């Protein structure tokens, strides 16, 4: 079996896969341990039943051990050695270009990248250390959100700042959500019956965190997030791109230091900042149709910024766009967000099929009409499956 782990500073999302058929692993359980170091709660779904526990979780090691004990107690596994490998989602891997077995060198790279992803990498490090103690025989694999974007050319990843900043301090565009983009590229190769290395896509990964990536010949060619996940399109609570001088200006205006202003840009901006009410797209679209001016302002800005990046990436691909894909929580589920973004792309001659856009679907659906010059789809991403497959390939 393969365990997939996505850990934060106080949470662990986990999914267990049966890998008897290594080419087609089946997920059998998914769950969440949360409020670690605060009080603690664990929940998971298995065979249609939900299990919930309130339990003291002083650290990640206790949380992992509790989860494993419950899996044994419920006869889901007979002992911890039934899980032969663990795949971790790691947000930042520096310039590592592919998923990797976690040895000391890889682990040191993950720790070094904490300065670039201080909100994300520490949770992964803590979870890796915990699982090494609780599951000493399991092989550990790190799958990096940044890895897929290592194919960017210099003109895409360099900033127009002193070159020494890049050479000496690693200041460059890294890009994120790469595990999701890797999955979408493989899924779209299957859906469009086209080899991945010939596939040209614009993929909108729109969740609470959001980014858009231009995929050329199956590889990341450009993306919106940068040195950190704060850059690019407007998000739930993140500002996306702004004039960098705003930071110094607001430090002086509010008498706050840079870290506090950066925190505001990360946690109090985006949809939440412009509406002043909510970062949840369901609240925003609901308020929009009730005539709430705050929500209108937020949604109009959000969809315009996304449309502007799509046009920019369309220019990079020219007339060879195989499809525009919407994925992640908002992209997969928000009918009106998709519609409003597409309506702001008159140059692309896209025609939406409103019936298709509104209907329910499984793994994917077309939302464009046959008359549309570019195919548009909503596709459900599956980062956990991608991590599982990479883990199998590296450890089998």
N, C-alpha and C positions, 0 to 999 in steps of 0.2 A: 504494500500500500504506500501511497504518497500523501504526505501532509503538506498543504500549502498554507503559508503564514504571511499575513500582512499586519505588521505590528506598529502601533503608535506608542506614545509615551505612557499612556494609561489604558491601552486597549490592545487586543489581539483578535483580528478576524482570522478564521481558520476554515479550511475545507479539506475533507478527506476523500481521496480518490482510490478506487479499486483499479489496479494497473495490470490485471491478469492478461488483458489484451493491450499490450504496450502501445499499439498504434491507435487505440481508441479507448483511453481511460474514462471511466464512468465515475462521476462524483456521487458519493453516497451520503454525505453529511456536510452541513455547513453551519457555522456558529460564530459566536462573539463572546469574548471575555472583556468586560469593560469596568471602568471605575477602579482600575488597579492602582494601588497605593492610597485609595480614598476609602472605600468600603468593599465593593466587589460584587459582581454579578456575572453569571455565565449562562448562556442560552444556546441551544442548537436544535436543528431540525433533523429528524432521522425517520425515514419511512413514513412520512406524513404526520408524524407526531412531534410536538414541540416540547422540549425539556428546558426548564428554567430553575436556576439555583441562585439564592443570595448567600454569598460566602465571603469571608474575609480573604482578600487577595493583597497582601502587603507588597508583593513584587511579581515580576513576570515568571520567575521560576515556580513559585507557588501556583500561579494560574495555569501554567503548562502541566504541572503535575496533577492538578485537580481535573483538568480536561481528560488527561490520559487515564486517570483512575476511573472516571465515569464511563469512558469508552470500554474499559475492561469490565466494569460492573454490569454494563448493559450487553455484554457479549458481542460488541461491535468489533473489538479486537481481543485476542486472547492474552497478549502481553505487548509491551512497548516495542519489542523486536519485530512485530508484524509490520510496523512502519519502517521500511528500509531506507527511506530518504525523505528529506524535508526541503521544500523550495520556499525561499523567502523573496517577497517583493522588497526591493531596496530602491528608494527614490533616486539617490545620487551615487553613481559609480565613477565619477570623474571621467577619465578618457577610456575606461574599460569598454570594449566594443561588443561584448557578447556575455551571455549568462556564463557563470563560472562556478566550478567547485570552490567552496570556501576553504582556502588554505591561509597561512599566515599573511602572505603577500596581499591576497584579495581582502582579507579582514582589515589589514592596515590601511588599504585604500579606502574602504568604507568609513573607517574612523577618521581618516584625513579629510574626507568629503563632508564631515559634520559642519565645517566652517561655511560650506556652500549650501547645506540643507539642514540648518539647526533645528527646524521644526519636525523633520522627518527621520533622518538617519539615526539619531540616538535611540529611537524605539526599536529599529531593526537590530541595532547592535545589542541592546539589552535582551531581545528575544533570541538572537543567535547564541549568546552566552548562556542563557537559561536552558535552551534545548541541548546544547553541548553537555550540560551537567545531567539533565534528566534522561536524555536519549544518547548515551555515549557511543552506541554502535551505528547510529544513523548517519548516512552521508548527507552533507549539507550543501545546498546550491543557492547562490545569489542570482536573482534576475533583476536587472537594472532598468529603471524607467528611462535613463539617459542613454543606454547602450544603442538603441535603434537609430539614434540621431548622430552617431559617430561617422555617418557617411556624408554629412554636410561638408561642402567645400568652404575654403577660407572666406570667400566673399559673403557666405551666409553666416558663418559662425563668429567672425571677427567683429569687434566694435571699433568705431572710429575714435579710439582713445590711444594714448601712447602704447606702442607695440610691446614695450617692456612690461606693461600690466598683464598682458597675455603670457609672455615668456616666463616671467618671474612669479606671477600670482594666479595664473590660470583664469584670468578674466576673459570669458568668451561665452557664446551661446552654447548651452548644453542641450536644452530641450527636455521635455518630460512626457509622461503618458506613453512612453515608447512600447511598453508591453501591450497596451491596448492597440496601438497602431500596427504592431507586428501581427496581432490576431486579425485585425480588420483586413490587412493586406492579404493574408492567407485565405480568409473567408471570401473576400471579393474575387480572388483568383478562381475559387471554386464556383461562386455564383455566376460570374461572367464567362466562365470556361475559357480563361485566358492565362497563359503562363505568368507567374508573379513578376518575373524579370522584364515583362513587357507592359506592366500595369501602371497607369497614370491616374492618380486619384487626388481629390481634395477631401480630407477627412476632418470633420468637426467633432472633436471630443468635448461635449458640453455637459459638464456636471457642475457641482459647486465650485470645483476647480475646473478651468476650461482652457483648451488650446486647440489650434487648428494646424494641420500639417499637410504640406505638399509632398506627395509621394510620386516619384518619377522612376520608372523602370523598377518598381517594387521597393525602392529605397527612399529613406527620408532625404528630401532635397532642400526643404526649408521648413521652419516651424515657428510658432509664435512665442512660446516661453523661452527664456534666455538663460542668464547665469543662474537665476532662481525661478521658481514657479510664479513669481509675482508679475512677470512681464507678459506682454501680449494682449489678448482680448480681455474685455471686462468680465468679471466672474461674480460669484455669489457675494463674497466679502472682499475680494481683491480688486485693486484698481485697474490692473493691466497697465499698458503703456501710458506714461504721463511725461510732461516736461520735467526733467530731473531737477531743474532749479526750484521747483515747487517745494522740494524737501527742505532746502536751506531757508527758503522764504517762510514756510510754516513753522520751522524751528524757532525763528526769530519772533514771528507773530504770536505763537502760543507759548513761547518760553519753554519748549520741550527739546530733549536731545534727539539725535538722529534715530536711535533705536526705537523711541516711542512713536515718532512719526512713521517709521517703517512698519511698526506694529499696527498703526491705524490703517495704513495702506493695505496691509494683509488681512485685517480682521474687521474693519469698520467701513470699508469702501465698497466698490462694486454696486450690485443691486441694493444691498443694505444701505450703503452710503447715499446713493442718489434718491432712494425712496424714503429713507429715514425710518423704515418700518420692518422690512423683511428681506432676507437673502434667498428665500425659497421661491423658485420660479412659479410654483403653483399659486402662492399668495399674490405674486406680481401679476400673472396673467388674469387671475380672478379679479383683482382690483382694477386692472386695466379695463375690463369689460363692464365694470360697475361705474366707470367714469372717474376713478380716482386719479387726480392729476399727478400725484407723486409716483404712483406706479406706472403711469403713462410715460413720464419722463425717463424712468429707469429702463423700461422695456424698449422704448424707442432708441435710446443710446446703445443698449446691449446689442440689439439686432443690427444696428447700423455698423458698429465696430466689427462684428462678425462678417457682415457682408463686404466690408471694405477689405478685409484680409482674404476673403475668397476671391475677390477680383484680382488682388495682387498676386495670388498664387496661380490663378487662371492664366495670367500673363506669362508666368514662368513655364507653363505647360503648353501654351499656344492652342492649337486646334486639336490636340491629342488628349482630351480629357475623357477617360472611360467612365467616370462617375464622381458625383459629390455624395459623401456619406455623412449621415448624422448618427452619432453614437453617444454612449454614457447616459446618465440619468435624465438630463434635460433633452439631449439630442434624440434619445430613444422614445421619450414619452410626451414631450410638450408639443402638441399639434400646432399651436399658434406660434411658438417660437420658430419652428421650422418654416411655417408659412410666411411669417413677417420677414425673416432673413432672405428667403428666396424671392420675395416680392421686391426686394431692394437690389436685385441683380438683373436689371433690364438688358445689359449688354450681352448676357449669356443666353438669351432666348430660351429660358426655362419655362416650361408649362407644368404647373402643379395639377395633379388629379386630386381634388379635395376629398373625394370619396375614399380613395386609397390612403390619403394622408390621415384620415380620421379612423380608419378601421383597425381592429386589433390584429396582431400578427405574432408569429413565432420567433424564429431567428432573425428574419429580415423581411422587408417588403419594399417594393418600388412605390414612390410617392409622386413620381413624374408621369405625365401622360405619354402615349406613343409619339405625340407630335413634338415633344421636348427635344431640343438639340443636344442636351446633356442628360444622361440618366441620373436620377436622384433617388437615394435609398435611405431608409432607416435600418440600422443593423445593430443587434444587441451584442455588445462586446463581451468577452469572456477572458479576462486577464488571468484568472485562476487556472483555467485550462491551459493557457499558454505557458504559465509557470510550471504546471505539472508536466507538460510535454518536454520542456527544456530540461527539467530535472530528470526525467526518464532517460532522455538522450545522453545526458552527461554521466549517469550512474549505472545504466543497465550493463 
